Amino acid sequence: MAQTIVLISGANRGLGRAFLETFLARPNHTIIAANRDPSAPTSQELLHLRAAAGSKVIVVKLDATVETDAAAAVSELQTKHGIDHIDTVIANAGVAWVIPTVAQLKVADLEEHMRTNVHGVVWLYQAVLPLLKKSGKPVWVSMGSQSGFLTNFLNFPNAAYGPTKVVLHWLTCAIHTEEPSITAFVVDPGRAQTDMGNRGAQAAGKLLGIPEMTKAEIPVDVSVGGLIKVIDAATRETHSGKLWNYKGEHVPW
């Protein structure tokens, strides 16, 4: 059987790793884990996870803040690993380390969030586009967030992270419009119990005076399980150019 090839950025922990493990449990899948440090223990252990028949993991270096990394990763995939197409890309890597109001926001913090969450996605998309277009059913998935909603605006001080998701949502709509062969859409994982999600919950707890709020509400397996169903069901006609949450609902943004 032909291999289904899936590239996931930030695949060594959290949502990214859960996506990787799910696809790896399917036969005849090659999962490309595009991580900042392939030599890190969290990256290396991916190579030893249980895999279905005909499935495997490839780990490549992708630091979303380094402009040349995505192109270098694609070159390595082609020359070293014989990758001639990619079927699905999940642009999962992202950062959120401060939660200021606009009045408190440091432009340097906004720029750093933009570099990873926006610039890094653009560099990744541009690098993988030729391989995506060689797939019989190319799919691009952007990891969005309700923090970037304008409709149903989230009343929470997120002036460094939120704007990056607004831009990411726009870029994904543009990809849908520009490339008629690609199914491109945004997914919202909800408040998942990742490191980032739990930090956000703790920060919200402090702001709201709820000290017992120490973690996010949605288990990672529930979030990713729902998003996998969305990805599996996605078609150009039904899903592309839209945002879908982990419950399988089309959400206005």
C-alpha positions in Angstrom: 0.0 0.0 0.0 1.0 3.6 -0.6 2.3 5.4 2.5 0.2 8.2 4.0 2.7 10.9 5.1 1.9 13.3 7.9 4.1 16.1 9.1 3.4 17.5 12.6 5.3 20.5 14.0 6.0 20.5 17.7 5.4 16.8 17.9 7.4 15.9 21.0 4.8 16.8 23.6 1.3 17.9 24.2 -1.2 17.9 21.3 1.6 17.3 18.8 2.7 14.1 20.4 -0.9 12.9 20.8 -1.5 13.5 17.1 1.7 11.6 16.3 0.8 8.6 18.5 -2.7 8.4 16.9 -1.4 8.4 13.3 1.4 6.0 14.2 -1.2 3.5 15.4 -2.5 3.4 11.8 -0.8 1.1 9.3 1.3 2.4 6.4 1.8 5.8 7.8 5.0 7.8 7.9 4.9 10.5 10.6 7.4 13.4 10.4 8.0 14.9 13.8 9.3 18.4 13.0 10.8 19.4 16.4 13.1 22.2 17.6 15.7 19.8 18.9 15.7 16.3 17.4 18.5 15.2 19.8 16.4 15.9 22.9 15.1 12.9 24.8 11.5 13.8 24.1 12.3 13.7 20.4 14.4 10.6 20.4 11.8 8.6 22.3 9.4 9.1 19.5 11.5 6.8 17.4 10.8 3.9 19.8 7.0 4.2 20.1 4.9 1.3 19.2 3.9 1.5 15.5 1.4 -0.2 13.3 2.5 -2.4 10.5 4.3 -0.4 7.8 4.4 2.8 9.9 7.3 4.7 11.2 8.5 8.1 12.7 11.0 10.4 11.1 12.4 13.3 13.3 13.7 16.4 11.6 14.9 19.8 13.0 12.4 22.6 12.8 12.8 25.6 15.0 9.9 27.9 14.1 11.9 31.0 14.9 14.7 30.1 12.4 13.8 31.3 8.8 15.8 28.6 7.0 14.8 25.6 9.1 11.7 24.6 7.3 13.4 24.6 3.9 16.3 22.7 5.3 14.0 20.1 6.8 12.2 19.5 3.5 15.5 19.1 1.7 16.6 16.5 4.3 13.3 14.7 4.0 13.7 14.5 0.2 17.4 13.6 0.0 17.9 11.5 3.2 14.5 9.9 3.6 13.1 9.7 0.1 10.0 11.7 0.9 8.3 12.7 -2.4 5.0 14.0 -1.1 3.2 15.0 2.1 -0.5 14.3 2.5 -1.2 16.2 5.7 0.5 19.0 7.6 -0.5 19.9 11.1 1.0 23.3 12.0 0.9 22.7 15.7 4.0 24.4 17.1 3.2 27.6 19.0 4.1 29.6 22.1 2.3 31.7 24.7 4.3 32.8 27.8 2.8 36.2 28.8 -0.8 37.3 29.2 -0.8 41.1 29.2 -3.6 43.5 28.4 -3.0 45.8 25.5 -2.0 48.6 27.9 0.6 46.3 29.4 1.8 44.7 26.2 5.5 45.0 25.3 6.0 45.1 21.6 9.0 42.9 21.9 6.8 40.2 23.4 4.3 40.6 20.6 7.1 40.3 18.0 8.4 37.1 19.6 5.0 35.5 19.6 4.5 36.5 16.0 7.8 35.0 15.0 6.9 31.6 16.2 3.2 31.5 15.7 2.9 33.4 12.4 6.3 33.7 10.7 7.2 30.1 11.5 3.9 28.9 10.0 4.5 30.9 6.8 8.0 29.5 6.4 6.7 26.0 7.0 3.9 26.4 4.5 6.1 27.8 1.8 8.6 24.9 2.3 6.1 22.1 2.2 3.8 23.4 -0.5 5.5 21.6 -3.4 5.3 18.3 -1.6 1.7 18.9 -0.5 0.7 19.5 -4.1 2.1 16.1 -5.0 -0.4 14.4 -2.7 -3.7 13.1 -4.1 -5.5 14.6 -1.2 -3.4 17.4 0.4 -4.6 18.7 3.8 -3.2 21.7 5.7 -4.4 22.1 9.3 -3.6 25.2 11.4 -3.8 25.0 15.2 -6.0 27.9 16.0 -7.5 29.2 19.2 -10.6 30.9 20.6 -8.1 33.5 21.8 -8.1 34.7 18.2 -11.9 34.9 17.8 -13.4 38.3 16.9 -16.9 36.9 16.9 -17.5 35.5 20.4 -14.5 37.6 21.6 -12.7 36.0 24.6 -12.6 38.5 27.5 -9.1 37.6 28.7 -5.8 39.5 28.7 -4.0 37.8 25.8 -2.6 40.7 23.8 0.6 38.8 22.9 -0.8 35.5 21.8 -4.3 36.4 20.7 -3.3 38.6 17.7 -1.1 35.8 16.4 -4.0 33.5 16.1 -6.1 36.2 14.3 -3.4 36.4 11.7 -3.1 32.6 11.5 -6.8 32.2 10.9 -6.6 34.8 8.1 -3.6 33.1 6.5 -5.4 29.7 6.5 -8.4 31.3 4.7 -5.9 32.7 2.2 -4.4 29.3 1.6 -7.8 27.9 1.0 -8.5 30.6 -1.5 -5.1 30.5 -3.3 -4.8 26.7 -3.6 -7.9 25.0 -5.0 -6.3 21.6 -4.6 -5.6 21.9 -0.9 -8.1 21.4 1.9 -7.0 24.0 4.4 -8.7 24.8 7.7 -8.2 25.8 11.3 -8.9 23.7 14.3 -9.5 24.8 17.9 -8.4 22.2 20.5 -10.2 24.0 23.3 -8.7 24.4 26.7 -6.6 21.3 26.6 -4.5 20.0 29.4 -1.1 20.7 27.8 1.7 22.6 29.4 0.5 25.8 27.7 -3.2 25.1 28.5 -2.5 24.4 32.1 -0.4 27.6 32.5 -3.3 29.5 31.0 -5.7 28.0 33.4 -3.5 28.8 36.4 -3.2 32.4 35.1 -6.9 32.7 34.7 -7.4 31.3 38.2 -5.2 34.0 39.7 -7.1 36.7 37.7 -10.4 35.4 38.8 -9.5 34.6 42.4 -9.9 30.8 41.9 -6.7 29.3 43.3 -8.0 25.7 42.8 -8.0 26.3 39.0 -4.7 24.6 38.4 -5.2 22.9 35.1 -7.3 23.2 31.9 -10.5 21.3 31.6 -10.1 19.1 28.5 -7.9 16.0 28.6 -5.4 15.9 25.7 -6.8 12.6 24.4 -10.3 14.0 24.2 -9.2 17.1 22.4 -7.0 15.3 19.9 -9.5 12.5 19.5 -12.1 15.0 18.4 -9.7 16.8 16.1 -8.6 13.6 14.4 -12.3 12.9 13.6 -12.5 16.4 12.0 -9.3 15.8 10.0 -10.5 12.4 8.8 -13.9 13.8 7.7 -12.5 16.9 6.1 -13.1 17.7 2.4 -12.5 20.7 0.3 -16.2 21.3 0.0 -17.2 20.8 3.6 -14.3 21.9 5.8 -11.8 24.1 3.9 -11.6 27.8 4.7 -13.4 27.3 8.0 -12.6 26.8 11.7 -13.7 23.6 13.5 -13.5 22.8 17.2 -12.6 19.5 18.8 -16.4 18.7 19.1 -16.7 18.7 15.4 -18.6 22.0 15.3 -18.0 24.7 12.7 -17.4 27.8 14.7 -17.6 31.5 13.7 -14.3 33.3 14.3 
